[in-house]
Amino acid sequence: MPRLSEKNVLITGAAQGIGRAIAELYISEGANVILSDINDDAGKSLANSLGENALYIHLDVAAESDWEIASEFVQKKYGHLDILVNNAGITGFLETTGPHNPENLDLASWHKVHHTNLDGVALGCKYAIMLMKASKSASIVNISSRSGIVGIPAAVAYASSKAAVRNHTKSVALYCAEQKYPIRCNSIHPGAILTPMWDMMLGEGEQREAGIKAVAADVPLGTMGEPIDVAYAALYLASDESKYVTGIELNIDGGILAGSSAKPA
């Protein structure tokens, strides 16, 4: 039997990268998946390609009004939610003017990153809890980062927001347990995963290939990861196989945080 058979799912930032890989894997495991993003064209196209068990809605995770609309949609469509993947996030390098180092940080840029990466997760958890109380076994999966565990001198807003996601996950897990809700909450911490988020840093052509090799050289397993590597972790945490797992942080980083050089160049 598929591992997510008849589970109702909402994934944020699902149009590309890790979110897309999770959506594709969840569909293959029998879930009903609502993909959400602000990139409507890519999101709709992906949902159409995934078949009748996938659909798309617009959702800016930093806007509570969007979460209210999404919540109403889930309630009307399915009656409850079983799985939320809080995946949407930004580095701030493309979306803000910066800079992002601790001495010269631009406060508006800092706020923009936190609005998306942290407020988006907090709002997602808030509305998911409301929708998950009617579930027999529900799971919130928050996508943090290895940057939420180590310092990142050139991306302090991103690192700070992802560290906050790590801690908020634990608070949500304990709250739901205290309230006797059938809801678990865990975080995933990807590192060196080759997604579109890396495109600006890696460049194109020979420069890109050289950049990938340079990153891989600092990874104990000797290669950059793929979005599917994170998706498999998200599948485990969403499924009932992890029914006794809550409040954890799962590193998907090729061994970086085990003790090698953890700070990205």
N, C-alpha and C positions, 0 to 999 in steps of 0.2 A: 504494500500500500504506500502511496506517496507520503512523504513525511509531513507535508503541510495540507493534507487533504481537507477541503472545505474550510480552511482558515481564511479569515478576512484580514487583509493587510493594507496598510498605507505606508508608502515609501516616499520620503522627501528627497529632493535633488536627484530624481530618478532618470533624468534624460540622458545622462552620459556617465562614464567612469564607473566607480564603485556602485553607485545607485542603480545604474543600468544592469550591471552584472548580477546584483541581488535580485532585481525584478525578474530577469530572465530565469534565474535558478529557482526562485519561488514559484513561478508559473509552471516550470517543469515538475515541481513537487506537489502540484495540485491546488495551490492557493488561488484565491480571488484577490487580485492585486490592483489597488488604486495607485497609479503613478502620479506624482506631483512634482512641479518644478515651476520656474519662471520662464524657462525656454519652451514656450508652448508648441512651436513647430516640431522641435525634436521630440518632445514628450508625446505629442499626439501620434507622430509617426511610429515611435517605438511601441506605444500601446496598440496601435492598429496591427503591427507586425506580430504581436504576441498572442493574438486571438481573442476569443469571446470572454475569457476570464480576466482580461486586462482592460482597464480604462484609465483615462487621464483627466486630471483637474489642475487648474492653475492654483498655485499656493506659494505666496511669498512668506516664508517661515517667520520673518521678523514682524509681520503685520498680524496682530491678534484678530482683526476683522476677517482676514483670510482663514484663520484657524476656525473661527466661528462658522463660516460658510462650509468649510471642509467637514467639520463635525456634524453639521446638519445633514450634509450629503451622505456621510457614512451611516448615520442613524436611519435615514429614510431608505437607503439602498440595502443595508444588511441588518440593521437593528442593533448591532454591536461591532466592536473591533477586537480582533484577537492579537494582532501584531502591529507594532509601529516601529519603523526604522527611521530614526532621526539622522539622516545622512547629509542633508544640505549644509554646505559650508564654503567659505571663501578664505583665501590667504590674505587678501587685501592689496596684493601687489598690482593686480589688474583693475580692481574695483574702486580703489581710492588713490588719492594723490600722495599719501605717505608724507615723510619717511616713517619707517617702522622700527627704528632702533631706540633703545631706552633713553638716550640723551636728547634726541631730536624729534621724538615721536610727535606726530600731528594728532591732536585730540579728536578731531572729527573723524579721521581715519580709524583711530582706535575704537571709537564708538560704533562705526559702521561694521567693523569686523565682529565686535561683541554682539551687536544687534542680531546679526545673522547666525553666528556660530553658537552663541550662548542663549540669547533670548529665544531664538528659534527652537532650541532643544527644550528649554523650560516651558515654553508654550505648548510644544508638542506633547510633553509629558502631562501637562495639566489637562489638555483635552482628551488625551488617550485614556487617562485614568477614568474620566467620566464615562467613556465609551466602552471600557474594558470590564467594568464591574459585572456586566451580564455575561461575560465569557466564562467558559469552564476552566480555561487555562490560557492566560494572556502573557505576552512578552513585549517589553520595550527594549529595543536594541539601539544604543546611542553610539554613533561613530565619532570617536575622539581622534587621537593621533599619538604617535610616539612623542610628538612635540608637546603634548600635555604632561609629559613625565620628565623631560629634560629641558634645559634652557635653550632658547633659540635667539641669539643676540640680534639678528637682523629682522626678526619677525616676532616682536614681543606681544603684539596684539593677538596674533594667531595662537602663539604658545599659551598665553594667558587664558584665552577663551577655551582652548581645548583642555587645559588643566581644570578649568571650572566645570566643564562637561563631565570629566572623570569624577569629580567630587559630587556633583549634583546627582549623578547616576546612583551613587551609594545612598544618598539621602532619600531618593525616590524609592529605592529598593527597600530600605528600612521602614519608610512610611507605609508603603503598601503592605508589608508584612505585619506591622503593628495594627493596621486597620483590618487585617484578615481579608484583604482583597486577593483575588486569584491572579495577581499580577507580579511578574518578575521584571527586574530591570538590570541590564548589564551594559558594559561599554567595550568597544573594540578599538584597539590602538594600532592602526596601520603605520608602517614606516617603509619608505623606499618602494612604494607601489606605483607602477608606471601608469599614470592616468593623465587626462588632459591638463590637470593642475600643474604638471611639470613642464608643459610645452614652452612657456615663456623662459624658463630657466635653462632648458636643454637646447633650444634653438632648432635648426633644421640640418638635414644632410649629414656631412661628415662631423660637424660640430655636435649634432645630436648623438650620434653614435659614440663619439669620444666622451660626451657627458654621461651617457648611460654606463659606459665602462668605468668611468671615474667613480660614480656612485656605487656601482656593484663591487668595486674594489674594497670598499669599507663595510660591506655586508658579509658576515661570517659564512653564509651559504653561497656567496659569490655571484649573486644575480639579483636584479630588481624583481619585485613581486608583480603579480598580475591582479586585476580587479577580482577575478574569480577566486583567488586565494582568500580575499576578505569575504567574498560572498559565501563561501563554504563555512566560515566561522559564524556569519550571520544566520545561516541555515541552522546550525547546531543550537545557537542561543534562542532561535525562534521556535524550534521544535520541542515536543514534549520529552525528548531525550535529555534535555537540560532542566527538567522539572524541579531539581533540587539545587539549581544554580541561580543565585541572585547576588547582585552587588559586586560582581567581579570585574576585573579588567583583563581582557584577552589581547595579548600582543601578537600582531601578525607582521613581523619585521625581519625575517630571515636571521634572527639572532642578535640584532643590533643592540638591544637593551640588555642582553645577557652580560655585557661587559666590554664590548669593543667600543670603538669610537662612535658615540651616540649623537654628537652634534653635527648636523649637516653643514657642509661648506656653503 
